[in-house]
Amino acid sequence: MITVGNNSVAHWLMKNNAKTGEDKFRICQYLCATGRNGNVFMDHRPNIYLDTSVPNFLFADDSPEKKEVTIDFFENFIGKGRFKAYISSLVITEIENTQDPLKRIQLIDSLSKYPIEIIALDNFDEIEKLAQKYIDSGVIPVRKIMDALHVAVCTIYGINILVSWNFKHLANINREYKIRSVNYQNNYFNELRIITPIEMVDYGNEDI
């Protein structure tokens, strides 16, 4: 279940009798706009943030190996509470912009099954400014502004790990080093890691 404070998307969808994709997105947007997240630093589990590429691979029939890893990651790690998992309203926006209406509903429905909290982006001006720093420094391409925004959210909210299937622009050690350099220059000292679900599954297996 996606939660904002004490609210879950699954609960709200049921309470408001949401049946259509439009109804579900309206409720998700309401939760994003009104939620407050005060527990990011109160849990001893690793804090992880999922960019939009991660849930997308739950349905990646053209990439069966990544799909299998993603399902394992959701079922056995997020679903079992091994990590404190977050998305933001940016992820909901990207899902809403998905061209395939069936896939939009599948993505929202799949996320609603797991304990994932939505971060309400109250300080979006600060997020945009930091994202622009990544763009201006050449760390993230101009056309990948959403990637820059996801990184900025993690940096500003103190998230430990950004999980992404985006090898080219995010989940590689060179990009991670450059992002950390920009963060230090702008007085953000969060030691953000950017890794794939494969690495998260291995990480989670260490204490099994």
N, C-alpha and C positions, 0 to 999 in steps of 0.2 A: 504493500500500500504506500502511495506517495503521501507524505504528511507535511503539513505546515503548522508548527506548534502542535496542538492537540487534534487537528483536523486531518482526515485522510480523504484522498480523492475518491477512493472506493465508497466511503461512507457518504460523501456528498453526492456522488452519482446516484446512489440508491435513494437518499433522502429526497432529492429533487426530481426523481423519476426520469433521469436523463436517458433517453433512448437513441437520439440521433447524434451524429458526430458533432454537429453544431452545438447541441446542448452540452456535450462533454467538454468541448473547448471553452465554452462560456464559463463553466464552473471552474475549470483549471485556471483560466485567466483571473477569475475572481479570487481564488486562493492565492495565486501569485501576487496579486495586488494588495491583499489584505493581510497576508501571513507575516509572522515575525519569527525569526530564527535566533533564539538565544542560547542554543545548546552546542554550538560548534566546538567549543573548547572544554565542555564538561564531560566528555566521554573519553575513556582511555583507549578505545579502539582507533585504528588509523582512520582519519577522515579522507574519504575519496569523493571525487567529483566526476560524473560521467558526462562527456560531451555527447553530442547527438549521434556520432558515428557508432557508439557502443550499442544502444538499443536497436539501431538499424540493422545490425548484423544478426539479431535474433531471427530475421526473415531473409537472410542472404543466401538463397538457394543456389546462387551462382558461385558461392564461396563456402562449400560445405565444411571445410576444416575450421575456418573462422567462426562459422555459425555454431558448430559443435562446442568450441571453446567458450563462445559468448553465452550459450545456454547453460553450460557448466558453471560459468562465473556467476550468472544470475541465480541459478537454482541452489548451488552448494556453498556460495560465499556471501552474496548479498542476501539471498533468501534466508540463510541461517544466521544472519547477523554478525558475520565475521568482521565486517567493516561497517563504519558509519557512513552511509552513502547519501550523496546530495546531487541534485540537478538544480538548475535555475530557470527562471522564466524565459531565458534565452533558448533553452532546449525546447520548451513548450512552443515558442514562436517558430522555431525551425520545423518542428513536427507539423504545426498548423500550415506551414507553407509547402508541405509535401503535396506533390501534384496528384498522387493516387489517393482518392478518398478512402478506399478500403484500408490501405496501409496506414493512413492517419489514425483511423480508429484502432487498428491492431496495435500501433505503437503506444497509444494512450492506455488501452486495455492491458497491455503487457506490463507497463510500468506500474499500473495500479495494483498489481499483485505483490509487489515487493516493498520492503521498508526503506523507501527512498524519500528524503525530505526535499522540499523546494525552498531554495533561498530566495527571499524577497529582496530585490535589488533596490534598497532604499537610497543608496548613494551612487546612483548611476552616473552622475557627472564625473566622479572620481574614477569609476570603472572605464568610462570612455576616454578620459585623459590618459590613463595608463595604457590602454589598448593602442591609442594613437602613438605613444612612445615606442611600442614594439614595431608599429608600421614605419614610423619616421626613421628608426634606427636600422631598418632593413631586415630585422629578425623574422618578421612575418610579412608576407606579400600584401599589398594594398587590397587585392581582391579577396583576401581571406580575413576580412574584418571580424567575422563571427568567431574564428579561431582565436584572434587577439582578445576579443571580449571574454571568451571562456577562460583564458589564461589570467586575465586581469581579475576576474571574479575569484578565482582560486587564490591569487596572490593577496588580494585585499581582505578576503574572509579567512585567511589562514588555513586553507585546505592543504593537507599534506601531499596528496597525490591526485593528479589529473589523469584519468583513464581515457585513452583514445585509440581508435584503430587508424588514425591519420599518421602514418609513418613519415610522409613527405614533409609536412609542415609542423608537426608537433612531436610525435612520439619517437624521437631520436636524440641521442646524447649530445650531438652538436647543437641542435636547436635548444635543448634544455639549458645548456651552458650559456648560450647567448641570452636567453630570456632571464636567467638568473643575474647575468651581468647588468642588464637594463634595470632589473629590480633593485639591485644594490645601488646603482647610480641615482635612483629616485627614492632611496631610503625605505625600501621594502626588503625585509630580511627573512622572509619565509622561505625555507628550504624546499621549494616545490619540486617534486618528481613528476615526470610525464612519461607514462608507460602504458603498455598494451594490456588487454585482458589476459593474454598468455602469461605475462610476468606476474599479474595479480593472482592467477591461479597457482603458480609456483610459490609465490610469497605466502599465500594462505595455507598451502600444504606444509609449510615448514613446521607448524606446531600440531600437525595431525598425528 
